[in-house]
Amino acid sequence: MIGFSFVWFEKKAILSLFCAFALVFISLFLTAPARANDLKSFLEKAAANSPDLIRFYEARGYEPIWTGRGDRKRRNALISALETAGIHGLPVSRYRPNQLIARLRAARSDADQAQIEVALSETYLRYAKDVNTGILRPTDLLDDILRKVPKVDSQVFLNLIAQSEPVAALAAISPRMPQYVGLMKEKLRIEADIAKGGWGAKVPMGTLTVRSSGPQVVPLRNRLTKMGYLERTATQDYAGKIEFAVKSFQRNHGLLDDGVAASVTLSEINMSPQTRLISVVVALERLRWMNYELGTRHIWVNLPDFTAKVIDNDKSTFETRTVIGANVDGQRSPEFSENMRYLSVNPSWNVPKSITIAEYLPQLQKNANAVDFLQLISDDGEVVPRETLDFTLYTPETFPFRLRQLPSDDNALGTVKFMFPNPQNIYLHDTPQKALFAKESRAFSHGCIRLAQPHEMAHVLLERQSGDPVALFDAALANAPNEEIINLAQSVPVHLVYFTSFVDEEGHIQYRRDVYSRDKVVFDALIEKGLDFSAFNG
């Protein structure tokens, strides 16, 4: 009887244990999909205000990319990128990584998971777009900044991080151009110098030359040493190493490299590292605006550098000095990109309306025969005799004519203009005013870009469509005063840009003066976006 009871209870226990395991299995089987459905529902609700995220998560069956069991590496990579966004000159506070970490740690329910999942995706998209194409919209800053920023579909960024090795994916989002990498290194170098106390005392203004010697040379020597242009030395003689260092500095700052430390050179030497840091941070943002294919062959016109370059496969194959727009309202050269399509040889100059009204109409009102090198043209293109008009009857608003200068040796456009049609009517051109190219700072035009070597530029541009580009161009020149159009077989992108800091082809950092004070406008906008201003004080 006792044995029977033991066996019966043993069987009952086994049966109970089996039932318990079965219930657990059924529970797991039934609740896993239920939990997945709950997460899907919560994700849909959390992402309701973001069509981009709804589209992304819907395509992957609402599987998370940040908060799943296998997502630790991806979310750690993102948090690290957000915490170090400052190396790009981006405001870390904009992404609130500490807040995201706290929310991850506090998440307990499916609703919590869905909300932090969406928050991470939203922050990732914000960071990805900022580091890829810039945090600012350039056309919101100044009327003369007309840069069109490419727009990348959010799905591209989301699929990249979901399908690729996360650290590599995050690195690939930022511009990979050598200019960008070089400026990031310069930013770190300047920040390290600031942390060590900067570049020392400023050099008293005056003029130091190879004949200078004694204590007055010491401040210059010390500052050049701190800036990395001079090895540590005890010399007080300007000649030799110090003169060489001054020349190197002048070349790297767009100055005449005569080795004389006069007022302009000393003003640049005395610029604080904080000011240079602003230039670099602004340049990084500007490069993000241009994070797209510039063209295997393109023309790069850096306004503060006063140069125009033909770039072939990332190498400069031609360079010439430029004159840019004067620093006056309505005359500053704008920033934009467009395609050069043709050359106009022996061009006529159709005087811009702004110049006609501001400069020539007042002269004509005083003397109808003034500026007689210009023709008066009606709306239907006919030449209007001046003697038939009383110019005093017209106001700037009612003046119905345009002015035109025919091809000649004195034509304001010289012998050739390079056309990349744009609403601003900006182009590159020759000029009879050659003396201006000898000046160090060359902001004198009404907005268009004058070239010191326009014929040589034409030869370079035509070499890909002619076995003898010089003869082709000279034949058009010889047809003066008739205007000749030479179409380019393939259009060439022209980029009018504004970089006060950049890296040259030898890898040296270059600085230029902020001729239009545009850097300050861009920097102030970055501060408004949350960039920490304290690092730039000093």
Secondary structure, DSSP 8 states (H G I E B T S, - for coil): -HHHHHHHHHHHHHHHHHHHHHHHHHHHHHHHHHHHHHHHHHHHHHTTT-HHHHHHHHHTTT--SSSSTT-HHHHHHHHHHHHTGGGGT--GGGT-HHHHHHHHHH--SHHHHHHHHHHHHHHHHHHHHHHHH-SS-GGGT-TTB--------HHHHHHHHHHS-HHHHHHHHS--SHHHHHHHHHHHHHHHHHHTTTT-S---SS-B-TT-BSGGGHHHHHHHHHHTSS------BSTTHHHHHHHHHHHTTT---SS-B-HHHHHHHT--HHHHHHHHHHHHHHHHHT-S---SEEEEEEGGGTEEEEEETTEEEEEEEEEEE-SSTTTS--BEEEEEEEEEES--EE--HHHIIIIIHHHHHH-TTTTTTSEEE-TTS-B--GGG--GGG--TTT---EEEE-SSTT-TTTTEEEE---TT---EE--S-GGGGGSSS-EEESSSEEES-HHHHHHHHHTTT-S-HHHHHHHHHTTTTS-EEEEEEEEEEEEEE--SEEE-TTS-EEE---TT-HHHHHHHHHHHTT--GGGG--
